[in-house]
Amino acid sequence: MKSILIVNDDGVHSPGIKAAAEAVKPLGKITIVAPAVQQSGVGRSMSLFRPVGISRVGVNEYAIDGTPVDAVVVGIYGVLREKPDLIISGINIGGNISCEVTTSGTVCAALEGASQGINSISISLHVKSNTVEQIHSEIDFSPAKDILRKVARRVIEDGLPDGVDLLNINVPEGAGRKVKFTRLAERMYTTRVQERFDPRGRKYFWIDGDAIYDAEEGTDVHAVRIENCISITPLKMDFTSHEAIKEAKKLEKLLNRQLPL
């Protein structure tokens, strides 16, 4: 039987991680290892200078006092004690699109799985609800579960395509079944910092921003937010700008000769 490790950044009690487990239950043995509390936006943060606590919260289900990346590492080497056949990160409540995926705990958990040599999928549901109460009571995971089951089955059977380290799936809430393979858009949100004061008059800042609702055709933002399509973006771990290497060699020679630029 195939082994599937499921993690997330929304926390072990999120309905999204339960939906992911339900979606792929027919495909293998499921183990859930996830943060005990919400860890969105922590990127590829790993707990290196403190212990990571763990507690069992269900059958083959564990909560850790750590980050999504911690969940992957602890899941592989502490819980399973062997590499699973597939790692799934999600189903995240909220989209993870554009180059801003580097801040996403969901995507970076899958990235950690890929760095461990394991086929990995991150999946997010782009919700329309505005409040936590609406999200937990009204959200429909059906389209996300359907595409996750189909993609996971193919990855388990055939692996990932050459040159691909992980797949990042984004599903608009209420989407149909149309799928588009996309590239990352430049941005998902604008950036804004609000200056505020606490009751004692001490200044603090609240970081937020407005959603960017469109981008070039062929990007994940355009597919999800304009076309209402399921977006699948194949990602690589190698951030090297290979196109720039040739030009950079000229700078390399100058630097090595210690000539003024």
N, C-alpha and C positions, 0 to 999 in steps of 0.2 A: 504494500500500500504506500502511496506517495505521502510525503510529509509536507505540510503547509504551515508556515509560521505567519500569523497575522498580527500586525502592530498598528499603532495610529499615533496621532498627537492630540486628539480630542479627549483622551482619557479612556480607561478601561470600561467605564460604564456608559459610554456613548452608544446611542442606538445604531450609529454607522458601523461600528466594528461588529456588532451583532449581525447586522445585515450582510456584511462581508462574509462572516462565518457561515451564515445560512446559504449564501450564494454558491460557495465552493465546497460545501459539505459532501456532495456526491463524488468529489474528485480526490479525496484523500483524508488522512488523519489531520485534524485541525488542532493547533496549539495557539493560544492567544497570550501574548505578553505585551502589556501596554502601560503607559504612565498612569499613576493613580489619580492624577488631576490634569486639567487642561494644560497643554504644552505647545499651543500654536505659536508659530513665529520664531521658534528657537533654532531653526536651521539644522546644521550638522553638529550642534553642541553635544559634547560627551563629558560625562562626569569622571574626571581623572584624579581629583584631589579630595574626594570624599567617598565613603562607601555607598553602594546602591542597595537599598532595602527591597525585599520582595515578600509578597504574601499571596497565598492561594485564595482566589475569590470564586472559583467554580471548578468544574471538571476540565482539566487541561487549560485553565485560565488563571493568569497571574497578573497582579498589579505591582509595579515597581515605583520606587521613589526616585525617579530619574527622567531622562529625556527620551524622545522617540528612538534616537540612535542607541542610547543605553538599552532600550527594549530589544533592539535587534541583536546587539552583542550578547546581552544576558540570555536572550532567548536561544541563541545558537549554542553558546559555550557553557551556559549555566543550567538551562532547563533541558533542552534537547540533548546537549552534549554531542551533537553531530550536526552537519549542515543539512537543512531541509531541502526539498526539491524546488520549493517556490516560497518567496516572501511576498506578501501582500500588505501594503500600507494604506489603510483607509477602512471603510469609506469615509472620507473627510466631509464634514458639514461645512461647505463653502468651497469655492473654486480655488484651484492652484494652477494659475496660468501665467504665461509670459516669463521673461528672464527673472522675475521676482521669485521663481520657484526655489532659488538658493536660500531664501529665508524660511521656506516652508518645512515644518517638521515632518509633514507627511511625505513630501518628495525626498527629503534628505534621509529619511529612514530607509526608503527604497534604494537610494544612492549608496548608503552604507551596506545594504544587502548585496548590491552589485559589486562593491569593492571587496566583499568577502567571497566573490566568485559564484554568487547564487542568482539565478533568474529572479528578477524583481519587478513588481508592478505597484505603482501608486495610483490611487483612484479617489476622485473628489466629486461631490455633488454640488453644483452651483445652485444655491437655494434662493428663492425669492422672498422667503419669510424674513421679517426684520427683528423679531424678538426670540429669545431663548424658548419661551413658552410655545410660540407658534412652531418653531423648528422641531421641538420634541413631540408635539401633539399632532401636527398636520403633515409632516414630511413624508413623501412617497419615494422609497428607495428602489421601486420596481425596475425602472430603466437602468439604474446603476448596477443592480444585482444581475440583471440579464446580460449586460455587456461584460461584466466582470467574469461571470461563469464561462462565457464563450471564449474570451481572451485567455483566461487562466488555463482552460482545457487545451488550447492550441499551444501555449507556452510549455505546459507540462509535456505534451506529446512531441513537439517539434523544436522546442527551445526558442530563443530569440534570434531574429535575423542577424546576419554578419554585420559587425560594426555598431550594434545596438547593445547598450548595457542595461537599460531599463525602459519601461513604457510608462508614460504619464497620461492617465485617462481623466478627462473632465466631462461630466454629464450635466447638461442643463436640466433643472427640475421640470418635469412634464415633457421632456424631449421625446421625439419619436425614435425610430430605430436607425436613422441615417447616421453613418459613421464617416468622419473625414480624418485622414492622417494629416497632421499639421506641423508647422514650425512654431517656435516660441515668438510671441510678440515682444516688443521692447518693454512695455510697462503694463501693469494691471491696475495700478492706482496712481493718482497724483500724491505728492507728499505734503503734509501740512502739520505744523506744530502749534498747538494752542497753549498760550500762557495763561495760567490760572494761579489762584492763591488758596491755601487751605484755611480753615477757621482761625488759625493762629497767625495768619498773615504771611506764611512762608510760601515762596514761589515754587511752583512745579510746572512741568510741561506734559501735555497729553499729545501723543503722536497719533495722527490719523490721516485721512485723505479721502478723496472722492474716486469712485470707480471710473475707469476709462472704458467706455462702452463700445469702442470700435478701433480697429487696427487694419492693417493691410489684409486683403484677401489671401487666404492660405495660412493665416496665423491661427493659433488657438483662441485668442480673444475674439476674432471675427467669427470663427466657427461656432463658438459657444454663445456669445452675446448677441450676434446679429442673425446667424443662420439657424440657431437653435438646434445645432447638430452635436453629436457626441464627438469630442476631439480626442485623438490619440496621438501623442507626440513621442517619437522615439528619441531617447536621450543618450548621450555619451558622457563618460566621466572625464574625458580628456578635454580640458579647457584651453589647450594650446592653440594659438592662432597660427596654424601651419602655413597659411598664405603669407604671413609676415616674416617667416623665417629667413627667406632669401634676402630681403631688405635689411633685416636685423643683422645679418652677417657683416654688412658694411660697417654698421655701428660697432660691432664686436671688434673688427680690425682696428678701428680708430681708438677704442678704449684700451685695447691691448698695447697699442703703440704709444699710449698716453699723449695723444695729440689733442689739441683743443678742438672742441666740436664747433 
